[in-house]
Amino acid sequence: MLRTHTCGELRPEHIGQTVTLCGWVQRTRDKGGILWVDLRDRYGLTQLALEEGVETAEVREQARQLGREFVVCVTGNVAERHSKNDKMPTGGIEIRVEKLEVLNPAKLPPFLIEDDTDGGDDLRMKYRYLDLRRTPVRQNLMLRHRVAQATRRYLDDQEFIEVETPVLIKSTPEGARDFVVPSRMNPGEFYALPQSPQTFKQLLMVSGFDRYFQIVKCFRDEDLRADRQPEFTQIDCEMSFVEQEDILNTFEGLVQYLFREVKGLEIGQLPRMTYADAMRYYGNDKPDTRFEMRFVELNDVVKGHGFPVFEAAGLVVGICATGAASYTRKQLDELTEYVKRPQIGATGLVYARVEADGSVKSSVDKFYSQEVLQQWKAAFNAQPGDLLLLLAGEPNKTRKALSELRLEMGQRLGLRDKDTFSALWVVDFPLLEYIEEEGRYFAMHHPFTSPKPEDVALLASPDTIGEVRANAYDMVINGVEVGGGSIRIHDRTVQAQMFGLLGFSPEEAQAQFGFLLDAFEYGAPPHGGIAFGFDRLCSLFGGADSIRDFIAFPKNNSGRDVMIDSPSQISPAQLKELSIKTDVVAIK
């Protein structure tokens, strides 16, 4: 080894020892009579000191020629630091340099390799190998490593085995778009990159591997945002001979273990909420329960008083923002504009303040007496100083809009603290959802999800299909769906019925999923599983909004890796070898 110690290792107990360090020059400070160099590696930072009359002139002159990010090797004695820095682990010592060797000089970096850098996102992504030298980015990847290792320890203790599944598979319908890969040996045919190992983990259950897991790469060709990447990582798990309760208990244990090991927190037992209650009280199926502000439906209270907007609405629903009655007219106008944005889609906002004396002042006072406004107050159990915010319209759209408003108010009122964690299970999802534009049913989760046993009879009638609940469950933390799964169908007849409900002909089902249907005829055990978004878990633990911060080499919002300039065109010779001719046209 070129070094005896790392740059984060030395402490006062090492004083007097001769050591050799290797690393990158963070910065130099030349005061004439004394020169300091901060040397950095992934373990930390150590100060080097070169003083006139102590270190040789030759070594001091070498040090004066060092630039940022030079790679150097230094040998010297560990000495007590005169001006100690209690904010860094090595702040009690410094190295009196006896020998300095430049292992590799460096160009001036295009941005500062500092915690608070001057580089923008695009520049840092282009030079990602430099960005990875920064302490916050490095710590994110170290956290990712700890989460992965803790996951493996827990699952190994629970008798799970890690099995790798194929990356080149068959393209199947449903879900997001597949990434496809041409086959040179089979001209005109394509592999797909897996969106998940779903069918393979079910086949592993048929094979008798009753507890499987994999920390696995998955691929989806979909529009990107903060919590999406074209390639992402899942903790993928499956179990045989289990019911829903067994899976919830096992993987609630995993998340409790991860919080304990990675964050040093005890999160306790996770509450459970039905999908119906999540939609009714929070307007979405992944509620942020760090704060209350639950929906209150007001149709019975507000209708019949002549206010046209409420009279015409299918649903009038609102939230109570505790302590926000002091909001100014400007702030209320901002909220109104917020809910009227196209991506939210509300037509307007009605508000009411609960005054200090208990009276209620609303933006529609001319339609409602104080007596009726007191009924509003009572419905919300509002107190003096609270602000009531109401939306009205078509039920589903109105709940969705109010959900966005609730989250916005939670943010404005400081209720979405990233150091506070609230986790829960959402259960009893609908098995199917009807998409008007397509004129057919789609699987809410995926086609292999089992219906609740007590709801199977409802599948027989078109009038009751929409009432069938899935044996499915999601884990939600701080309003983020971090995991989802289900008890699977393990009977060929039921699976074929499910494909029929989803619009597959028997021939199409056999062509796409015949291998799975055939496997079910050879003794498939009851089984179920779950997949956690590994990148999302890491970003939650790290207090970040974007999963990109926890991926070593992420893509940008256009799905490009600007560092290696990918995707890119391939040569005519490669296209010919693949029997492919390209004719790129703009899609309107």
N, C-alpha and C positions, 0 to 999 in steps of 0.2 A: 504493500500500500504506500502511496506517495505521502499520505498524511498519518499522523498519530492520533489526532483528535478532529472532531468537527467544529464548525464555527459557533455552535450553540451549546457546547459541552463544558467548557472550562469555567471553574468557580474559584473562589478564594482558597479552597483547600488544595488547589493545584499550584499555588504560588511557589516559585523556586524551581519548577520543573522546566526542562527544555522540551519544546513541542514543535511539531510541524503541522501547519494548516494549509489547506488548498481551498480556493474559492474565487469569487468574482468581486472586483472592486466596486463597492457601492458608491463611495465618495471619498475625496481627499480634502484635508483642511491644512493649509500651509501657513503657519504663523512665523516663518522665518527661522527662529531658533528651534522650533519643534514642528514636526509634521505628523499628522494623524491620518490613518487610512482605515476606513471601515471595510472589513472583509466579510462576504456573505456566502453562505451555501444554503441548502434547503433546511438545515437544522437551526439556523440562526445567524447572528452577526457578532463579530468580535473586533474590538478596536486594536489596531497596531499603532505603536508609538515609536517615532524616530527622532531623537533629540541630539542637537549639536553638542559635540564633545563626549557623547555616550556611544551612539551608534557611529559606524565608520562613515566617512564622507561619501565613499563609493556607494554604499547601500542607500544613504539618504538621497543621493542624486538619482539612483535608479527609481526610488519611490516617487520622486518629483516628476518623472516621465510617465507615471501611470495615468491612464484614462479610465473613465467609467466602463465597467464590464470587462476590463482586462482580466484574464484568467491567470492567477499567480499561485506560487507555492512559497511559503515563508517559514523559516525556522527561527526560533527565538525563545526567550525566557518569559515565563508567566510572572507578571509583577502586579503589585497592588495598584489599582487605579486611584490617582490623587483626587480627581473629581468624579465621584461615583454616580452612576445612573441607575436608580432603583426601578426604572421602567423597563429595563431589559435584563434577561436572566444572566448575561455575562457582564453586567454593568459594574461589577466589583473588581474586575481585572483588566489588564491590557497586555499585549505582547511586545516586549522590547526586541526588535528585529535584529538578528545577526546575519541572516542570509535571505535574499529575495531572488526568485527566479520567475520570469515571465513565461508562462507556459503557452500563452496565446494572446496577442494583442486583439483589440476589438475596435470596430468603427463606432463612432458616436451613435448611440441608439436613437431612433426616430421619436421616442418619447421617454419620459423619466421612468426608470424602474423603481417606483416608489409606491407606497400604499395609496397615496392620493396622487395619481399620475395626471399628466397633462395630455394624455393620448385619448382620442375619441374611440368609440366602439369599432368603427371601420378600420382605423389605423392599427388598433391593438389586435384585431382579428387577422389582419394581413401579416402581422409579425407575432403570431400567437406564441411562438417559441420564446419570445422575449416577455410577453405578457405573463406567461407561466412562471417566470422568475419572481413576480411580485408576491409579497407575503399573503394578501387576501386570497388570491387565486390558488396559490399553493395550499393554503389551509383548507380551501374548499375541496380540493382533490384528496387531501389527507382525511377530511371528514368522510368523503365518499368511500375511501378505503376502509375506515373504521366501521361504517354501516354495513359494507359487504362482508367483512370478517365476522361481525357480530351476528349477521343473518345466517351465515354458514354454521357458526357455533351452535346457535339455537336449534336450527333445523336438523343438524347432525345429532344433537342430543335427543331429538324427537323421532329418531330412526328414519329420517328422510335420506334418500340417496340422490346425488346430483348426476343427472344424465343429460348429455348433449343431444339435441335434435337437429335435423338438417336445416341448412340455410337456403338451399336450392330446392324449391318445392313446386307444387301445382297451384296455378292461379284459380281462385274460387270467387264466386259472387258474394254479395253482402259486405258490409263494413266499408272501409275506405278503399281508395284505389291502391292496387298493387304496384310495386316496382317490378319490372319484368327484365329478364336476362335472356338474350338469345342463345340458342344452343348451336354450336358449330357442327357437332356430330349429328344433329337432327334438324336439317335446314327447314326454316319456316316455323319451327316450334320454339317455345319459350318456357323458361323457368319463371317462378315468381319468388321474390324475397318474402319471408313470412311476416305477416302482421302480428302473429303470435304463434306459439307452438300448440295451439288448441287441439287439433285432431291427433297430433303425435302424443300428447300427454294422455289423451284418452286411450290411445292404442297401448301405451305403457301400462295403463290400468288393466286392460284386457290381457296383457302379457304377464300380469301377476306382480308387477312392481308397485306395491300398494301405497308407497309414500315417495313421491318424486318431487324434486325441485330443480330449478335452474336459474341462474342469474344470466339472462339471455338478451341478446340484441333482437329488436323487432323493427319493422320498416313499414311506414305508411306514407303514401304519396298524397298528402293533404295540405291545405293552406296552413301556414305557420303562424304562431303567436308565442307569447312568453313561455307557456308551458308545453309547447310542442316543438319537436324536431323530427325531420324525416327518418332518422334512426334514433332509437331510444332504447332504454334498458328496463326490463321487467324482472321482478322476483316472481317466477312462475311456479306454481305448486299444484299438486293433485293428490287426492287420497281416495282409497277404496274402502268399502264397507263402512260408510259413514253417513250420517244425516247432517242437515244444516247446522244443528247445534254443535256438533263435533268440530266442524270447520271454524265456526265463529269463535269457539273457545280456544282452539289451537292457534289461530292467527291473531286473536286479541292478545294472546300470550307473547307472540312474536313482537308485536308493536310495543307492548309494555316493556319487554326486554330491551328493545332498541332504545327507547327513551331512557331507560335506566343506565344502559351501558354507554350511550353516546352523549346524552344530555344531562345525565345525573338526576333525572326527574322520575317521580312516581305518578303515573297518570290514573291509576285506579281502574275500576271496572267501567267498561264503556256502556253508556246508555244505548237504547235501541229506539228507532223511530220508524214508523211505517212510511212508505212512499206517499200515501194519501195525506198523512199529517204533515210531511215535509212540504208538499205542494200547497196545502191549505194555510199553513202558518208561516212559511218562509218563501213560497213562490218558486222554489227550485228543489232538485233532488240531492243537492249537496249543501245543506244549510251551514252557515257560519254561526256556531252556537257559542262563540266567545261572549256574545251579548244577546239580550232578549229581543226587544223590539219586534215581537210577533205580530202577525197580521190580525186585524179585527175586521170582520165583515159587518157592514152597516146597512144593508138593504132595508131591513125592517125599521131602522131608525130614521133614515134620511128620505125615504120615498113618501110621496103623498103630500109634499109641501110646495110643489110648483117649481122647483129648480129643474129646468129642462135637461141639463146634462145628467143629473142623477136619475131623473124619471126614465130616460131612454136607455140607461146602462143596464147591462146584464149583471154587473157586479159593481158595488161600491165598497172599497176596502181601504184600510189605512194602517198607519203605524204611529206609535207615540214615541217621540224623541225626547227623552228625559232631559230636562234642564235647558232645552233649546228655545224656549219662548222669547228669549232676548234677541233672537235672530232679527236682523234689520230687513227693511223692505228690499234692499239691494240683494241681500243673501237669499231671500225667498224668491226673488226674480231669477237669481242664478239657478236655484233648484228647479224652478219651472222650466227654464231653458234646457236644463240637464235632462229632464224626463221627456222633453219634446224632441230630443235628438233622434234622427232616423233610426239609429241602432237600438233605441229604447222604445220609441213609438207611442208614448202617451200624448193625448191631445191637450192636456193642461193639468194643473195642480190646484187643489183646494186645501187651505190651511186654516187652523184655528189655534189660538193661544189660550192657555189657561192662566189667567191673571193672578196676581198675588192675593187678591181677595176671593179667589175661587170662581169668579165669573169667567165666561168664555167669549172671546172676541174672534170672529171668523171672517174670511174673505167673502162669504155669502150671507152676511147678516140679514140682508133685506128679505131673504126667503125663510129664515129660521128664527124663531123666538128664543129668548134666553132659556126658557123651559126645555125646549128641544135640544138646544146646544148642551145643556146639562146632561141630557141623555147620551150625547156623544161622549162627554167627559166620563160618565159612568161606564160606558161600554169599554173604554180603554183603561179604566181605573186610573185616570190621569190625575196628577197633582199640580198645585200651583207651580208655575215655571216650566211646565211641559208644553211641547209643540205637537199638534196633531197634523199629519199630512195624509191627504186622501186622494185616491185616484179612482176613476170610473171608466167602464167600457166593457168590451167583450171579456169574459172571465179569464181565459187562458192568457191573453195578451196583457191584461191588466195585472195579473199576478206576476208575470215576468217583469213588467215595468216596475212594479213596486219592489220586487226583489232587488233590482238594480239600485233603486232609490234607497232602500234599507242599507245596502252595503256602502253606498256613498255617505249616508248619514253616520254609519258606524265609523267610517274613515275620518270624517270631519270632527266627530266627537271623541276621537282617540280611543275607540273601543276595540280596534283591531290590532292590538299589540302583538308584534311578532315573537315576543318572548313568552306569551301566554298561549297555551295549547288546549283545545277542546276537541275531543275525538268522539265519534259515535258510529254506530251501524245504522244504515238505512236498509230496510227490509220490505218484503212484499211488493216488489215492483210489478207492474203489468207485464204479462208474458209477451204481448204483441201490441204494437201501435199502428193505427191506420193512417196512412199518408194519402191525403186527398189527391195531391198532384199525380201520384202513381196509381191511385185506384186500387190499392191492395194493402195487406198487412205486412209489416216488417217486424223482425225480432227486436225487442227492446234491448236485449243483451246480445245474444247470438243464437243461431238455429239449434244449438245443442242443449239449450237450457230446458230443464224439466219444469213442467207446471206443478203447482201445489197439488198434492194427491187429492185433496178434497175439492179441487176445482176442475179436475179432468173431465167430468161430465159436461161442463159448460162448453167444452170444445165442440160438442156435437151440433150446436145451433148457431147460425150466423148472428142471432140476436144477443147471444151471451159470450161470444168469443172475446170481446173487448173487456169482459169482467174477469177473465182468467188471470190469476196471479202467478208470478214466476217464483220458483224456488231459488231466488237470487238475492244478493246482498252486496252492498257497497260499504267500504269504510271511508269515512269523511273526517278530515282533520282541518280545522280552521277554514271551512268552506271549500276545501280542495278534495276532490275524489282521489284518494291515494291507492285504493285497491277495490277490485270488484270481482265477483265470481258467482258460481251457482252450483247447485246439484245438477248433474248432467242426465240427459236421457240415456239409458243403457239398454233399451229394448228396441229391436229393429222396427217393429210395427208402429210403436209410438213415434220413433224418429221419422219414419216414412210419412206418418200423418202430419207431423210438424212441417216437413218439407212441402206437403200438399197445401197446407194453410198459407205458406209463404209464396205460393205461386209456382212451385217447381212441378213439372210433370214427372211421372215415375222414371222416364228415360233420362231427363235432365238430372234428377237426384242421383240416379245410378252413375251417370257419366261424371258428375262432380264429386260425389261422396261415396261411391260404391265400395271403396276399400274399407270405409268405416262401417257402413251398413253390413257388409259381409263379415267383418270382425265381430259384430254384435251377435252373430249366429254361432259363435264358438265359445260362449260362456263369458259374457261381459259382466263384471261385478257392478253393484251399485257404487257410484263414485261421484266426486265433486271436487271443486278446487277454487283457487283464487289467484289473481295476479296483481301484484303491487307495482305501481309506477316508481321504480327505483330512483330515477332522477328527481321526481317530485318529492319523494321522501327526503332526499338529501337537501333539496332547496328549502323545504320546511324546517329541517333541523338547522340549516345555516341561516335562516331568516332572510332569504332572498326571494324575489318575485319571479325570477327567470331560471329555468333549468339549465340554460346555457352556461351559467356561472359554475356549474358542477360537472361539466363535460369537458374533457381535455381539449378536443378539437371540434367545436360545434360548427353548425352551418348558420348562415345569416337568415333573415326573414324571407329571402328569395330562394332558400335551399342551397345556397352556394357556399363552398369553402373557398374564401378569397385568398387564403394562404397558398393553397396548391392549385388554385384556379380550376375548380371542379364544380359542376360537370363541364366537360369540354368535348369538342368534336374528336372523332377517331379517324384514322387514316383511311383512304380509299381501299388500301390493301386489306385492312381489317374488316371493312364492310363487305368486301368481296368474299373473304374467307367465311363470313357469317351468312352469306347469301342474302344480304340486306341491301336494299336501295332506298335512300332517303329522299323524300320530297316534302320539305317543311312548308306548311301553309298556315296562315293566320286563322285562328278559330274565332268567329264572331260570336 
